[in-house]
Amino acid sequence: MTVLKAVMAPRDGTVVDGFSEVDVYDLPTACTAEVTGIYLTWDVDQEFLVEQRDFLNSFVVRGGRVVVNGHVQRVFLDGLTRWRKLEYRGPADLALTRVTEHPVWAGTDPKLFLYNTGRRGPVPFAELERIGVAGFYGRGCYLDLPDGARVVHTIGRTRAPIDYEYPLGAGRVLVHGGNDLLQFSSADRGTADLRPQIVRWLEAR
């Protein structure tokens, strides 16, 4: 089983922490029969992916899995909808609520994703509330969901969907409407399991 991480920079397929990193423009040729999952970083070229829509649809319909990060503005995969910015005034408008348990986020507390600081090492949550900046995980939502979608997290007091999964043929698509999920896998944050759990989900394990 191989899991591809498609990025906006030249990569040679070297395996890093469970991901074989490839340039997004090499994705169609890099996606061999052994590939079970594709991880799209938040900054990939959506215009290019629109041109690859038939390829991506076919990959998922046959049983593949895709993680989509960021703000979808170009629909490059059946079932995707466009990201919408939230109006927010403070941390309460950006806090996460877990609606459904999901293996990618298993064992993590949603509040651990809310704040970022420049401080190294573990920081107690009360201190994070005092010195942290909220909103790095996400500041928007997906209001129009495809058939069969399962919401994982909602954001803010409006409880708008930010993370969701949906079926497409024999495969599945997981959408995160914010900064790259891998940025939030950290021992200091208490979320170190997030990265290997993403890999296992993409491997369909």
Phi and psi restraints in degrees (value plus and minus 20) as a CYANA .aco file:
   2 THR   PHI    -147.9  -107.9
   2 THR   PSI     117.9   157.9
   3 VAL   PHI    -137.2   -97.2
   3 VAL   PSI     102.8   142.8
   4 LEU   PHI    -114.3   -74.3
   4 LEU   PSI     119.1   159.1
   5 LYS   PHI    -134.0   -94.0
   5 LYS   PSI      90.4   130.4
   6 ALA   PHI    -110.2   -70.2
   6 ALA   PSI     101.6   141.6
   7 VAL   PHI    -147.2  -107.2
   7 VAL   PSI     144.5   184.5
   8 MET   PHI    -114.3   -74.3
   8 MET   PSI      38.7    78.7
   9 ALA   PHI    -186.3  -146.3
   9 ALA   PSI     131.4   171.4
  10 PRO   PHI     -79.0   -39.0
  10 PRO   PSI     110.6   150.6
  11 ARG   PHI    -157.9  -117.9
  11 ARG   PSI     134.1   174.1
  12 ASP   PHI    -132.3   -92.3
  12 ASP   PSI      -5.3    34.7
  13 GLY   PHI      65.7   105.7
  13 GLY   PSI     -12.5    27.5
  14 THR   PHI     -80.1   -40.1
  14 THR   PSI     116.2   156.2
  15 VAL   PHI    -103.2   -63.2
  15 VAL   PSI     103.7   143.7
  16 VAL   PHI    -149.0  -109.0
  16 VAL   PSI      94.9   134.9
  17 ASP   PHI      31.9    71.9
  17 ASP   PSI      22.1    62.1
  18 GLY   PHI      73.0   113.0
  18 GLY   PSI     -30.6     9.4
  19 PHE   PHI    -128.5   -88.5
  19 PHE   PSI     116.5   156.5
  20 SER   PHI    -111.7   -71.7
  20 SER   PSI      88.8   128.8
  21 GLU   PHI    -103.5   -63.5
  21 GLU   PSI     108.1   148.1
  22 VAL   PHI    -154.3  -114.3
  22 VAL   PSI     130.4   170.4
  23 ASP   PHI     -85.1   -45.1
  23 ASP   PSI     115.4   155.4
  24 VAL   PHI     -77.1   -37.1
  24 VAL   PSI     -50.5   -10.5
  25 TYR   PHI     -93.1   -53.1
  25 TYR   PSI     -33.1     6.9
  26 ASP   PHI    -118.0   -78.0
  26 ASP   PSI     -17.3    22.7
  27 LEU   PHI     -75.9   -35.9
  27 LEU   PSI     -67.2   -27.2
  28 PRO   PHI     -80.0   -40.0
  28 PRO   PSI     -58.4   -18.4
  29 THR   PHI    -101.7   -61.7
  29 THR   PSI     -47.5    -7.5
  30 ALA   PHI     -97.2   -57.2
  30 ALA   PSI     -38.0     2.0
  31 CYS   PHI    -103.7   -63.7
  31 CYS   PSI      61.8   101.8
  32 THR   PHI    -102.5   -62.5
  32 THR   PSI     159.2   199.2
  33 ALA   PHI     -83.5   -43.5
  33 ALA   PSI     -42.3    -2.3
  34 GLU   PHI     -99.7   -59.7
  34 GLU   PSI     -32.5     7.5
  35 VAL   PHI     -96.7   -56.7
  35 VAL   PSI     105.1   145.1
  36 THR   PHI    -124.2   -84.2
  36 THR   PSI     -42.5    -2.5
  37 GLY   PHI    -170.7  -130.7
  37 GLY   PSI     132.0   172.0
  38 ILE   PHI    -147.4  -107.4
  38 ILE   PSI     109.1   149.1
  39 TYR   PHI    -128.4   -88.4
  39 TYR   PSI      96.3   136.3
  40 LEU   PHI    -119.6   -79.6
  40 LEU   PSI      97.0   137.0
  41 THR   PHI     -88.3   -48.3
  41 THR   PSI     144.3   184.3
  42 TRP   PHI     -85.8   -45.8
  42 TRP   PSI     -41.2    -1.2
  43 ASP   PHI    -126.5   -86.5
  43 ASP   PSI      -5.4    34.6
  44 VAL   PHI     -86.3   -46.3
  44 VAL   PSI     139.5   179.5
  45 ASP   PHI     -96.3   -56.3
  45 ASP   PSI      82.4   122.4
  46 GLN   PHI     -90.0   -50.0
  46 GLN   PSI     -49.8    -9.8
  47 GLU   PHI     -83.2   -43.2
  47 GLU   PSI     -61.4   -21.4
  48 PHE   PHI     -84.7   -44.7
  48 PHE   PSI     -61.6   -21.6
  49 LEU   PHI     -84.8   -44.8
  49 LEU   PSI     -52.4   -12.4
  50 VAL   PHI     -78.5   -38.5
  50 VAL   PSI     -59.2   -19.2
  51 GLU   PHI     -87.2   -47.2
  51 GLU   PSI     -40.8    -0.8
  52 GLN   PHI    -121.2   -81.2
  52 GLN   PSI      -4.1    35.9
  53 ARG   PHI     -78.4   -38.4
  53 ARG   PSI     -64.2   -24.2
  54 ASP   PHI     -81.7   -41.7
  54 ASP   PSI     -61.5   -21.5
  55 PHE   PHI     -82.2   -42.2
  55 PHE   PSI     -67.3   -27.3
  56 LEU   PHI     -85.5   -45.5
  56 LEU   PSI     -63.6   -23.6
  57 ASN   PHI     -78.5   -38.5
  57 ASN   PSI     -66.2   -26.2
  58 SER   PHI     -82.0   -42.0
  58 SER   PSI     -61.2   -21.2
  59 PHE   PHI     -79.1   -39.1
  59 PHE   PSI     -66.0   -26.0
  60 VAL   PHI     -93.9   -53.9
  60 VAL   PSI     -64.2   -24.2
  61 VAL   PHI     -77.7   -37.7
  61 VAL   PSI     -54.0   -14.0
  62 ARG   PHI     -96.5   -56.5
  62 ARG   PSI     -26.4    13.6
  63 GLY   PHI     103.7   143.7
  63 GLY   PSI     -19.0    21.0
  64 GLY   PHI     -94.8   -54.8
  64 GLY   PSI     147.8   187.8
  65 ARG   PHI    -146.9  -106.9
  65 ARG   PSI     124.1   164.1
  66 VAL   PHI    -153.2  -113.2
  66 VAL   PSI     115.5   155.5
  67 VAL   PHI    -125.4   -85.4
  67 VAL   PSI     105.1   145.1
  68 VAL   PHI    -129.8   -89.8
  68 VAL   PSI     101.6   141.6
  69 ASN   PHI    -126.7   -86.7
  69 ASN   PSI     132.5   172.5
  70 GLY   PHI      78.4   118.4
  70 GLY   PSI    -177.4  -137.4
  71 HIS   PHI    -126.2   -86.2
  71 HIS   PSI      76.7   116.7
  72 VAL   PHI     -89.5   -49.5
  72 VAL   PSI     100.1   140.1
  73 GLN   PHI    -141.8  -101.8
  73 GLN   PSI     -35.1     4.9
  74 ARG   PHI    -142.1  -102.1
  74 ARG   PSI     103.1   143.1
  75 VAL   PHI     -98.9   -58.9
  75 VAL   PSI      83.6   123.6
  76 PHE   PHI    -129.7   -89.7
  76 PHE   PSI     -13.0    27.0
  77 LEU   PHI    -172.6  -132.6
  77 LEU   PSI     114.6   154.6
  78 ASP   PHI     -74.6   -34.6
  78 ASP   PSI     115.4   155.4
  79 GLY   PHI      77.6   117.6
  79 GLY   PSI     -40.5    -0.5
  80 LEU   PHI     -88.7   -48.7
  80 LEU   PSI     130.2   170.2
  81 THR   PHI    -150.1  -110.1
  81 THR   PSI     149.4   189.4
  82 ARG   PHI    -105.0   -65.0
  82 ARG   PSI     119.6   159.6
  83 TRP   PHI     -89.7   -49.7
  83 TRP   PSI     125.4   165.4
  84 ARG   PHI    -147.9  -107.9
  84 ARG   PSI     116.8   156.8
  85 LYS   PHI     -93.9   -53.9
  85 LYS   PSI     120.3   160.3
  86 LEU   PHI    -110.0   -70.0
  86 LEU   PSI     131.2   171.2
  87 GLU   PHI    -106.6   -66.6
  87 GLU   PSI     106.2   146.2
  88 TYR   PHI    -162.0  -122.0
  88 TYR   PSI     130.5   170.5
  89 ARG   PHI    -146.2  -106.2
  89 ARG   PSI     -29.5    10.5
  90 GLY   PHI    -194.5  -154.5
  90 GLY   PSI    -199.8  -159.8
  91 PRO   PHI     -75.6   -35.6
  91 PRO   PSI     -54.7   -14.7
  92 ALA   PHI     -82.7   -42.7
  92 ALA   PSI     -45.9    -5.9
  93 ASP   PHI    -102.1   -62.1
  93 ASP   PSI     -25.2    14.8
  94 LEU   PHI    -143.1  -103.1
  94 LEU   PSI     -22.0    18.0
  95 ALA   PHI     -88.7   -48.7
  95 ALA   PSI     127.7   167.7
  96 LEU   PHI    -114.0   -74.0
  96 LEU   PSI     125.1   165.1
  97 THR   PHI    -144.3  -104.3
  97 THR   PSI     106.4   146.4
  98 ARG   PHI    -102.5   -62.5
  98 ARG   PSI     100.1   140.1
  99 VAL   PHI    -112.9   -72.9
  99 VAL   PSI     -57.0   -17.0
 100 THR   PHI    -158.7  -118.7
 100 THR   PSI     117.0   157.0
 101 GLU   PHI     -89.0   -49.0
 101 GLU   PSI     125.6   165.6
 102 HIS   PHI    -164.9  -124.9
 102 HIS   PSI     122.0   162.0
 103 PRO   PHI     -82.5   -42.5
 103 PRO   PSI     -46.5    -6.5
 104 VAL   PHI     -85.3   -45.3
 104 VAL   PSI     -58.8   -18.8
 105 TRP   PHI    -122.1   -82.1
 105 TRP   PSI      -7.3    32.7
 106 ALA   PHI     -76.5   -36.5
 106 ALA   PSI     112.8   152.8
 107 GLY   PHI      59.9    99.9
 107 GLY   PSI     -15.0    25.0
 108 THR   PHI    -126.6   -86.6
 108 THR   PSI     127.7   167.7
 109 ASP   PHI    -115.2   -75.2
 109 ASP   PSI     104.1   144.1
 110 PRO   PHI     -73.4   -33.4
 110 PRO   PSI     -51.4   -11.4
 111 LYS   PHI     -87.6   -47.6
 111 LYS   PSI     -39.2     0.8
 112 LEU   PHI     -90.4   -50.4
 112 LEU   PSI     -33.1     6.9
 113 PHE   PHI    -114.0   -74.0
 113 PHE   PSI     -26.7    13.3
 114 LEU   PHI     -92.5   -52.5
 114 LEU   PSI     -64.3   -24.3
 115 TYR   PHI    -131.3   -91.3
 115 TYR   PSI     128.3   168.3
 116 ASN   PHI    -141.6  -101.6
 116 ASN   PSI     127.9   167.9
 117 THR   PHI    -158.2  -118.2
 117 THR   PSI     147.4   187.4
 118 GLY   PHI    -109.1   -69.1
 118 GLY   PSI     -15.2    24.8
 119 ARG   PHI    -104.1   -64.1
 119 ARG   PSI     117.4   157.4
 120 ARG   PHI    -104.0   -64.0
 120 ARG   PSI     131.4   171.4
 121 GLY   PHI      65.5   105.5
 121 GLY   PSI     148.9   188.9
 122 PRO   PHI     -83.3   -43.3
 122 PRO   PSI     121.5   161.5
 123 VAL   PHI    -147.6  -107.6
 123 VAL   PSI     103.6   143.6
 124 PRO   PHI     -76.2   -36.2
 124 PRO   PSI     128.0   168.0
 125 PHE   PHI     -80.2   -40.2
 125 PHE   PSI     -57.3   -17.3
 126 ALA   PHI     -81.0   -41.0
 126 ALA   PSI     -56.1   -16.1
 127 GLU   PHI     -92.1   -52.1
 127 GLU   PSI     -57.1   -17.1
 128 LEU   PHI     -79.5   -39.5
 128 LEU   PSI     -61.3   -21.3
 129 GLU   PHI     -81.8   -41.8
 129 GLU   PSI     -51.5   -11.5
 130 ARG   PHI    -100.8   -60.8
 130 ARG   PSI     -61.2   -21.2
 131 ILE   PHI    -133.4   -93.4
 131 ILE   PSI     -32.2     7.8
 132 GLY   PHI    -100.1   -60.1
 132 GLY   PSI     143.2   183.2
 133 VAL   PHI    -131.7   -91.7
 133 VAL   PSI     106.2   146.2
 134 ALA   PHI    -110.5   -70.5
 134 ALA   PSI     136.1   176.1
 135 GLY   PHI      88.6   128.6
 135 GLY   PSI     -23.9    16.1
 136 PHE   PHI     -87.9   -47.9
 136 PHE   PSI     -53.1   -13.1
 137 TYR   PHI     -84.3   -44.3
 137 TYR   PSI     -59.9   -19.9
 138 GLY   PHI     158.9   198.9
 138 GLY   PSI     129.9   169.9
 139 ARG   PHI    -155.3  -115.3
 139 ARG   PSI       6.0    46.0
 140 GLY   PHI    -176.9  -136.9
 140 GLY   PSI    -189.7  -149.7
 141 CYS   PHI    -176.8  -136.8
 141 CYS   PSI     154.8   194.8
 142 TYR   PHI    -144.4  -104.4
 142 TYR   PSI      85.9   125.9
 143 LEU   PHI    -105.4   -65.4
 143 LEU   PSI     -48.3    -8.3
 144 ASP   PHI    -121.3   -81.3
 144 ASP   PSI      85.9   125.9
 145 LEU   PHI    -123.3   -83.3
 145 LEU   PSI     128.3   168.3
 146 PRO   PHI     -93.8   -53.8
 146 PRO   PSI     145.4   185.4
 147 ASP   PHI     -78.8   -38.8
 147 ASP   PSI     117.4   157.4
 148 GLY   PHI      60.5   100.5
 148 GLY   PSI     -15.3    24.7
 149 ALA   PHI     -87.5   -47.5
 149 ALA   PSI     123.8   163.8
 150 ARG   PHI    -139.6   -99.6
 150 ARG   PSI      94.9   134.9
 151 VAL   PHI     -95.9   -55.9
 151 VAL   PSI     112.0   152.0
 152 VAL   PHI    -117.0   -77.0
 152 VAL   PSI     -72.1   -32.1
 153 HIS   PHI    -147.3  -107.3
 153 HIS   PSI     125.3   165.3
 154 THR   PHI    -132.6   -92.6
 154 THR   PSI     144.0   184.0
 155 ILE   PHI    -144.7  -104.7
 155 ILE   PSI     117.1   157.1
 156 GLY   PHI      51.6    91.6
 156 GLY   PSI    -193.8  -153.8
 157 ARG   PHI     -93.9   -53.9
 157 ARG   PSI     -38.7     1.3
 158 THR   PHI    -101.4   -61.4
 158 THR   PSI     -29.5    10.5
 159 ARG   PHI      34.0    74.0
 159 ARG   PSI      27.2    67.2
 160 ALA   PHI    -104.5   -64.5
 160 ALA   PSI     120.3   160.3
 161 PRO   PHI     -85.1   -45.1
 161 PRO   PSI     112.3   152.3
 162 ILE   PHI    -139.0   -99.0
 162 ILE   PSI     -52.7   -12.7
 163 ASP   PHI    -143.5  -103.5
 163 ASP   PSI     110.0   150.0
 164 TYR   PHI    -173.1  -133.1
 164 TYR   PSI     139.3   179.3
 165 GLU   PHI    -146.6  -106.6
 165 GLU   PSI     125.7   165.7
 166 TYR   PHI    -166.0  -126.0
 166 TYR   PSI     132.9   172.9
 167 PRO   PHI    -103.8   -63.8
 167 PRO   PSI     128.3   168.3
 168 LEU   PHI    -163.7  -123.7
 168 LEU   PSI      85.2   125.2
 169 GLY   PHI      41.4    81.4
 169 GLY   PSI    -151.2  -111.2
 170 ALA   PHI    -107.2   -67.2
 170 ALA   PSI     -22.5    17.5
 171 GLY   PHI    -130.3   -90.3
 171 GLY   PSI    -189.8  -149.8
 172 ARG   PHI    -164.6  -124.6
 172 ARG   PSI     131.5   171.5
 173 VAL   PHI    -145.2  -105.2
 173 VAL   PSI     111.8   151.8
 174 LEU   PHI    -136.2   -96.2
 174 LEU   PSI     103.4   143.4
 175 VAL   PHI    -134.2   -94.2
 175 VAL   PSI     108.2   148.2
 176 HIS   PHI    -138.7   -98.7
 176 HIS   PSI      97.2   137.2
 177 GLY   PHI    -109.0   -69.0
 177 GLY   PSI      33.8    73.8
 178 GLY   PHI    -183.5  -143.5
 178 GLY   PSI    -180.5  -140.5
 179 ASN   PHI     -81.6   -41.6
 179 ASN   PSI     140.8   180.8
 180 ASP   PHI     -71.5   -31.5
 180 ASP   PSI     105.9   145.9
 181 LEU   PHI     -75.9   -35.9
 181 LEU   PSI     -56.1   -16.1
 182 LEU   PHI     -83.7   -43.7
 182 LEU   PSI     -41.5    -1.5
 183 GLN   PHI     -84.5   -44.5
 183 GLN   PSI     -39.3     0.7
 184 PHE   PHI    -122.4   -82.4
 184 PHE   PSI     -10.7    29.3
 185 SER   PHI    -113.7   -73.7
 185 SER   PSI      87.2   127.2
 186 SER   PHI    -173.4  -133.4
 186 SER   PSI     113.6   153.6
 187 ALA   PHI     -84.8   -44.8
 187 ALA   PSI     -58.9   -18.9
 188 ASP   PHI     -81.9   -41.9
 188 ASP   PSI     -55.3   -15.3
 189 ARG   PHI     -99.4   -59.4
 189 ARG   PSI     -39.0     1.0
 190 GLY   PHI      67.8   107.8
 190 GLY   PSI       1.8    41.8
 191 THR   PHI    -148.4  -108.4
 191 THR   PSI      10.7    50.7
 192 ALA   PHI     -81.2   -41.2
 192 ALA   PSI     -45.2    -5.2
 193 ASP   PHI     -94.8   -54.8
 193 ASP   PSI     -30.5     9.5
 194 LEU   PHI     -80.3   -40.3
 194 LEU   PSI     -65.0   -25.0
 195 ARG   PHI     -81.7   -41.7
 195 ARG   PSI     -75.4   -35.4
 196 PRO   PHI     -82.9   -42.9
 196 PRO   PSI     -48.2    -8.2
 197 GLN   PHI     -92.4   -52.4
 197 GLN   PSI     -51.9   -11.9
 198 ILE   PHI     -85.1   -45.1
 198 ILE   PSI     -64.4   -24.4
 199 VAL   PHI     -80.2   -40.2
 199 VAL   PSI     -66.6   -26.6
 200 ARG   PHI     -83.0   -43.0
 200 ARG   PSI     -58.7   -18.7
 201 TRP   PHI     -83.9   -43.9
 201 TRP   PSI     -62.0   -22.0
 202 LEU   PHI     -89.0   -49.0
 202 LEU   PSI     -46.1    -6.1
 203 GLU   PHI    -101.2   -61.2
 203 GLU   PSI     -23.0    17.0
 204 ALA   PHI      42.3    82.3
 204 ALA   PSI      20.6    60.6
